Structures are given as structure tokens and as C-alpha cells.
Amino acid sequence: MDWAAYAHEAEKAFEAAATPDQLEAANVRFLGRRSPLKLALREVRDRETGMELNAVRERVEAEAAEAARRVEELRLAKILAEERVDVTLPARLLGKLEPRPRGHLHPITLVRREVEDAFIGLGYEIRDDREVETVEYNFDKLAFPPWHPARSPRATYFLDPQTVLRTETSPSQIHAMEERKPPIYMVSIGRCYRRDAIDATHYPIFHQFEGLAVDRHITMADLKGTLLYVMRAIFGPDRRLRFRTHYFPFTEPSMEPDVSCGICGGSGCRTCRYSGWLEMGGSGMVDPQVLVNVGLDPDEWSGFAFGCGIERVAQLKYDSGDIRALWEDDLRFLGQF
């Protein structure tokens, strides 16, 4: 498709929109989830195409925002010129004239879409794999040692001795590396399950996004730059980031990225356990043994991997003090988004 022509056509359609209905029709046609642009973004497989399509999306969204501003001004001008309100009517009757409240997306869905947009702009493939996994893909091929506590039934939901509910989306990395040769740039998003005690920052069911980049000459600097870009795209430039060394079976070296707590401003509160920082997940350079497990030569290929919880991101982004509120379906909380 000629994306320059697509953007030009969208610009003309938004310029011609003079009513909310016309604006909505243009939004559905050019930015809707089934529009050619959105479908192409979800099918992107290389970095250059992803960046080109992301530039087109930003151009079309800017035109849509300008059209929305203009249509709103026209609507208000029409109201001021034509409509009259009888302030003597009883409040009960006035209440019947107010529009019914409309539903909206859940905050977890909102964050998931922001994460997808950030990685699509970098040219990453978006994928999700099975939630019921084998021990081989969930632990063995990710180089978990036999003694690792994650293999215990006290930490993981086992369906039988060889089958588990996935504890993270990391098995998608193994599937991707077995399906094709590098270069690979992908991020897996989906639900995970762990036997965590429920508290303000942990829940036994959660969503995770986990990325993988495998190519020649990948370094730790590439990992840190990618994480900085994604975190700032989600939280904005006002949040501070730090990285701490850590241990993960499938990365070496490993580090944990932390984001400054937006609830207390870094001074310390119950949510951040009075440290001023909230752990975002894990990251590191792909362990050479993992590359060997999928038939890749670690002398030729290198890569990095990282994973973060979407609920944790939503909690930080919206300054929610308790992760449980995202699962309790309390409309008093969810109605704020």
C-alpha cells in the first residue's frame, strides 16, 4: 500500500469532517482497530517497516486531534447560538436530559496498548503464546537449574509433573528462536500465573510483557537504551530510572530496572515499601546456554531479554496504591480511567 497516499487521504477526510458523526467515521476508517494502518502495524515483522508505519500513524493521529478540536468548537458555537436552557425546570427533569454514562477500556488494556504501540514503533513483533506450558519450555530450555525455587509446586501451578501454567511469558522467546533464525526482535504479552501471596504489589494472576532481541553485536548498552525509551514512552520524562545487578537463570549478566514511586515522590510509602523505588521486573543479556538450547551459536549471536508486569506498570502510571484494585471490578475505582 502507498502509505503516503493513505496519509494524504486521511488528511483530506479529517479536514472535511464537520460533525461528530463525520469525525467518528473518519476515525474508524483510518485509525480503527480494523483499519488498514492498524492491521498493518500488527503484522509488521521488520524494524524499517515498523518505523515507517509508526510515522504514518503519528501523522494521521495529529490530523484527527486537530479535526476533533475544530468539530468541538463548531459544536459549542452551535449550542451557544441555538440552544436555550430553562433554569427554572426541576432538577429531576433536567437529569433526564443528561447522556447515559458510556463504558470504557480497562486500565490494564489501556497500558497493554501503550506498550504495544511503543514496541511497534521500534519495529518489534508482537506475539502471545500458550498459557499452559511444558516444564521443558517454561524451565529447562530457559536454563533454570534443578534446584531453582520456581520449580517448586509452592511457587508454580502444576497441572501434572510435566505441565504448568506459565510463570512468565519467557517461553515465547524459546518458541520464537526455534521458529526462525535471527535477527529476532519480539515482545510477548499475556497472562501469567504464580503462587504469590496477595498484597499491595503482588497477585497470583498477572499480565506481563517480555521482550527479546537477538542479533549480531548486541550489547548491554542496547538493552539499557531500549528500556529507557520504553519506560519514558509509558511514564514520561519526569520518572527516574535505576538499574541494579541481579540474578536470573536465563540472562547473564542480569539487572533489575526500578522506577521512582509516583505515589510518594520517592520519599517512601507502603506501596514502595518505604524505599522510594518500585521494581519493574527483570532484564539482562541472554545466557549463552539458552542460545545453545535452541541451536544458536553464542559466538555468532548475542541478545538481551527483559520482562515487566503490566499491572505494575498500570499501578505506577496511574499512581494506584494497591494492585488488587485492578482485579476487583469496583466501578468507583475503574470509573476514573
C-alpha positions as CSV (number, residue, x, y, z in Angstrom):
1,M,0.0,0.0,0.0
2,D,1.1,3.6,-0.7
3,W,1.2,4.9,2.8
4,A,1.9,8.4,1.8
5,A,-1.3,8.4,-0.3
6,Y,-3.1,6.8,2.7
7,A,-1.9,9.7,5.0
8,H,-2.9,12.3,2.4
9,E,-6.4,10.7,2.0
10,A,-6.8,10.6,5.8
11,E,-5.8,14.3,6.0
12,K,-8.5,15.2,3.4
13,A,-11.1,13.2,5.3
14,F,-10.4,14.8,8.6
15,E,-10.3,18.3,7.0
16,A,-13.8,17.6,5.6
17,A,-15.3,16.4,8.9
18,A,-17.7,19.0,10.2
19,T,-19.8,16.9,12.6
20,P,-19.1,14.4,15.3
21,D,-20.6,11.6,13.1
22,Q,-18.3,12.5,10.2
23,L,-15.3,12.7,12.6
24,E,-16.1,9.3,14.0
25,A,-16.5,7.8,10.5
26,A,-13.0,9.1,9.6
27,N,-11.5,7.8,12.8
28,V,-13.0,4.3,12.2
29,R,-11.8,4.3,8.6
30,F,-8.2,5.5,9.2
31,L,-7.4,4.7,12.8
32,G,-9.9,2.0,13.9
33,R,-8.7,-1.4,15.0
34,R,-9.7,-2.9,11.6
35,S,-8.3,0.0,9.5
36,P,-5.5,-0.9,7.0
37,L,-3.0,1.0,9.1
38,K,-3.7,-0.8,12.4
39,L,-3.8,-4.2,10.7
40,A,-0.5,-3.5,9.0
41,L,1.0,-2.4,12.3
42,R,0.0,-5.6,14.0
43,E,1.5,-7.7,11.1
44,V,4.9,-5.8,11.0
45,R,7.9,-8.0,11.0
46,D,10.9,-5.7,10.4
47,R,12.2,-2.5,12.1
48,E,12.1,-0.3,9.0
49,T,8.5,-1.1,8.2
50,G,7.5,-0.6,11.8
51,M,9.1,2.9,12.0
52,E,7.6,3.9,8.6
53,L,4.1,2.8,9.7
54,N,4.5,4.5,13.1
55,A,5.4,7.8,11.4
56,V,2.2,7.5,9.3
57,R,0.2,6.7,12.5
58,E,1.5,9.8,14.2
59,R,0.7,12.0,11.2
60,V,-2.9,10.7,11.0
61,E,-3.4,10.9,14.7
62,A,-2.3,14.6,14.6
63,E,-4.8,15.3,11.9
64,A,-7.5,13.5,13.9
65,A,-6.7,15.6,17.0
66,E,-6.9,18.8,15.0
67,A,-10.2,17.8,13.5
68,A,-11.6,16.8,16.9
69,R,-10.7,20.3,18.2
70,R,-12.3,22.0,15.3
71,V,-15.5,19.9,15.4
72,E,-15.8,20.6,19.2
73,E,-15.5,24.3,18.6
74,L,-18.3,24.1,15.9
75,R,-20.5,22.1,18.3
76,L,-20.1,24.6,21.1
77,A,-20.7,27.5,18.8
78,K,-24.0,25.9,17.6
79,I,-25.1,25.3,21.2
80,L,-24.4,28.9,22.1
81,A,-26.3,30.2,19.0
82,E,-29.3,27.8,19.0
83,E,-29.9,26.2,22.4
84,R,-31.7,27.6,25.4
85,V,-31.9,26.1,28.9
86,D,-34.8,26.8,31.2
87,V,-33.1,27.1,34.5
88,T,-36.5,27.0,36.3
89,L,-37.0,23.4,35.4
90,P,-36.9,20.9,38.3
91,A,-33.5,19.1,38.7
92,R,-35.3,15.8,38.3
93,L,-36.4,16.7,34.8
94,L,-33.0,18.2,33.9
95,G,-31.4,15.0,35.0
96,K,-33.3,13.0,32.3
97,L,-31.6,15.1,29.6
98,E,-28.1,14.1,30.6
99,P,-26.5,11.4,28.5
100,R,-26.1,7.9,29.9
101,P,-22.6,7.0,31.0
102,R,-20.6,5.0,28.4
103,G,-18.3,2.1,29.1
104,H,-14.5,2.4,28.5
105,L,-11.4,0.2,28.3
106,H,-10.0,-1.3,31.5
107,P,-6.7,0.3,32.7
108,I,-4.8,-2.9,32.0
109,T,-6.0,-2.9,28.4
110,L,-5.0,0.8,28.1
111,V,-1.5,0.1,29.3
112,R,-1.2,-3.0,27.1
113,R,-2.0,-0.9,24.0
114,E,0.5,1.7,25.0
115,V,3.2,-0.9,25.4
116,E,2.3,-2.4,22.0
117,D,2.5,1.0,20.4
118,A,5.9,1.7,21.9
119,F,7.4,-1.6,20.7
120,I,5.7,-1.5,17.3
121,G,7.4,1.9,16.8
122,L,10.7,0.2,17.4
123,G,10.0,-2.5,14.8
124,Y,9.3,-5.3,17.3
125,E,6.9,-8.2,16.5
126,I,4.0,-8.5,19.0
127,R,3.0,-12.1,19.9
128,D,1.4,-14.2,22.6
129,D,1.7,-17.9,23.1
130,R,0.0,-20.6,25.1
131,E,-0.7,-20.1,28.8
132,V,-0.5,-23.9,29.5
133,E,3.2,-24.7,29.0
134,T,5.5,-27.7,29.4
135,V,8.2,-27.8,32.0
136,E,10.7,-28.1,29.2
137,Y,9.8,-24.7,27.7
138,N,8.9,-22.9,31.0
139,F,12.1,-24.0,32.9
140,D,14.5,-26.4,31.1
141,K,15.2,-24.6,27.9
142,L,15.5,-21.3,29.8
143,A,18.4,-22.8,31.8
144,F,16.6,-23.0,35.2
145,P,18.8,-25.2,37.4
146,P,17.1,-28.2,39.0
147,W,17.3,-26.6,42.5
148,H,15.6,-23.3,41.5
149,P,12.7,-22.4,43.8
150,A,10.4,-21.5,40.8
151,R,10.2,-25.3,40.0
152,S,8.6,-25.9,43.4
153,P,4.8,-26.6,43.5
154,R,4.7,-24.0,46.2
155,A,5.7,-21.3,43.7
156,T,4.2,-22.7,40.4
157,Y,0.8,-24.1,39.4
158,F,1.5,-27.6,38.1
159,L,-1.3,-29.4,36.1
160,D,0.8,-32.6,36.1
161,P,4.5,-33.3,36.6
162,Q,5.4,-32.0,33.0
163,T,2.7,-29.3,32.5
164,V,2.4,-25.9,34.3
165,L,0.5,-22.7,34.0
166,R,3.3,-20.5,32.6
167,T,5.0,-18.4,35.3
168,E,6.2,-15.8,32.8
169,T,6.0,-15.1,29.1
170,S,9.7,-16.1,28.6
171,P,8.7,-19.4,26.9
172,S,7.7,-17.3,23.9
173,Q,11.3,-16.4,23.5
174,I,12.2,-20.1,23.0
175,H,9.3,-20.6,20.6
176,A,10.5,-17.6,18.5
177,M,14.1,-18.7,18.4
178,E,13.1,-22.2,17.4
179,E,10.7,-21.0,14.7
180,R,13.3,-18.9,12.7
181,K,16.9,-17.7,12.7
182,P,18.0,-14.3,13.9
183,P,17.7,-11.4,13.7
184,I,14.7,-11.5,16.1
185,Y,13.0,-8.5,17.7
186,M,9.8,-9.6,19.5
187,V,7.8,-8.8,22.6
188,S,5.3,-11.3,24.1
189,I,2.3,-10.0,26.1
190,G,-0.1,-12.2,28.0
191,R,-1.3,-13.6,31.3
192,C,1.0,-15.5,33.8
193,Y,0.4,-17.4,37.0
194,R,2.3,-17.8,40.2
195,R,1.5,-18.9,43.7
196,D,2.2,-15.4,45.1
197,A,0.7,-14.2,48.4
198,I,-1.8,-11.4,47.6
199,D,-0.6,-7.9,48.8
200,A,-0.4,-4.3,47.5
201,T,2.1,-5.2,44.7
202,H,1.5,-9.0,44.1
203,Y,-1.4,-11.1,42.7
204,P,-1.4,-14.8,41.6
205,I,-2.7,-13.8,38.1
206,F,-1.0,-11.0,36.3
207,H,-0.1,-9.8,32.8
208,Q,3.5,-9.5,31.6
209,F,5.2,-8.1,28.6
210,E,8.6,-9.7,27.8
211,G,10.9,-8.7,25.1
212,L,13.8,-10.4,23.2
213,A,16.4,-9.1,20.8
214,V,18.8,-11.5,19.2
215,D,21.3,-10.2,16.5
216,R,24.9,-9.8,15.9
217,H,26.9,-7.5,18.2
218,I,24.0,-6.8,20.7
219,T,25.4,-5.3,23.9
220,M,24.2,-4.2,27.4
221,A,24.0,-0.6,26.1
222,D,21.3,-1.7,23.6
223,L,19.3,-3.2,26.5
224,K,19.6,-0.1,28.7
225,G,18.7,2.2,25.8
226,T,15.7,0.2,24.9
227,L,14.4,0.0,28.4
228,L,14.9,3.8,28.9
229,Y,13.0,4.5,25.7
230,V,10.1,2.3,26.6
231,M,9.8,3.4,30.2
232,R,9.9,7.1,29.2
233,A,7.3,6.4,26.5
234,I,5.0,5.0,29.1
235,F,5.7,7.2,32.2
236,G,7.1,10.4,30.7
237,P,10.5,12.0,31.3
238,D,9.7,13.0,35.0
239,R,10.1,9.5,36.4
240,R,13.6,8.4,37.3
241,L,15.1,5.0,36.5
242,R,17.9,3.0,38.1
243,F,19.4,-0.4,37.4
244,R,20.5,-3.0,40.0
245,T,22.5,-6.1,39.4
246,H,20.6,-9.3,40.0
247,Y,20.4,-13.0,39.1
248,F,18.1,-14.7,36.6
249,P,18.7,-18.2,35.2
250,F,18.3,-17.2,31.5
251,T,20.4,-14.0,31.5
252,E,24.0,-13.2,32.3
253,P,24.7,-10.6,33.4
254,S,21.3,-9.6,34.8
255,M,19.9,-6.4,36.2
256,E,16.6,-5.2,37.6
257,P,15.2,-1.8,36.4
258,D,13.4,0.3,39.1
259,V,11.2,3.3,38.6
260,S,10.8,6.1,41.2
261,C,7.5,5.8,43.1
262,G,5.0,8.3,41.8
263,I,2.7,7.9,44.8
264,C,5.2,9.3,47.4
265,G,7.5,11.1,45.0
266,G,10.4,9.0,46.2
267,S,10.1,9.8,49.9
268,G,8.8,6.3,50.9
269,C,5.3,4.8,51.3
270,R,3.6,1.4,51.8
271,T,3.5,0.7,48.1
272,C,7.2,1.1,47.5
273,R,8.0,-0.4,51.0
274,Y,9.4,2.9,52.0
275,S,12.3,2.7,49.6
276,G,11.1,5.4,47.1
277,W,11.5,2.9,44.2
278,L,9.3,0.2,42.6
279,E,10.8,-2.9,40.9
280,M,9.7,-3.2,37.3
281,G,10.8,-6.7,36.5
282,G,14.0,-8.3,35.2
283,S,16.4,-8.0,32.3
284,G,19.8,-9.0,31.1
285,M,21.9,-10.4,28.3
286,V,20.7,-13.8,27.0
287,D,22.7,-16.5,28.7
288,P,24.8,-18.4,26.1
289,Q,23.3,-21.7,27.4
290,V,19.9,-20.5,26.3
291,L,21.2,-19.9,22.8
292,V,22.8,-23.3,22.7
293,N,19.5,-24.9,23.8
294,V,17.7,-23.6,20.7
295,G,20.6,-24.4,18.3
296,L,22.2,-21.0,18.0
297,D,26.0,-20.4,18.2
298,P,26.7,-17.9,21.1
299,D,29.9,-16.9,19.4
300,E,27.9,-15.6,16.4
301,W,24.8,-14.3,18.1
302,S,24.0,-12.3,21.2
303,G,20.9,-10.8,22.6
304,F,19.1,-9.2,25.5
305,A,15.8,-10.0,27.3
306,F,13.5,-8.2,29.7
307,G,10.2,-8.6,31.4
308,C,7.8,-6.3,33.3
309,G,4.3,-6.8,34.8
310,I,1.5,-4.8,33.1
311,E,-0.3,-4.4,36.4
312,R,2.8,-3.0,38.0
313,V,3.1,-0.5,35.1
314,A,-0.6,0.5,35.5
315,Q,-0.1,0.9,39.2
316,L,2.9,3.2,38.6
317,K,1.3,5.1,35.7
318,Y,-2.0,5.8,37.4
319,D,-0.5,6.2,40.9
320,S,-2.7,3.4,42.3
321,G,-1.7,2.4,45.8
322,D,-2.9,-1.2,45.6
323,I,-2.6,-3.7,42.7
324,R,-5.7,-5.5,43.9
325,A,-7.9,-2.7,42.8
326,L,-7.2,-3.6,39.2
327,W,-8.8,-7.1,39.7
328,E,-11.7,-6.2,42.0
329,D,-14.1,-4.7,39.4
330,D,-15.0,-1.8,41.6
331,L,-16.6,0.8,39.3
332,R,-15.8,3.5,41.8
333,F,-12.1,2.8,41.0
334,L,-12.4,1.8,37.4
335,G,-14.6,4.7,36.5
336,Q,-11.7,7.1,37.0
337,F,-10.0,5.9,33.7
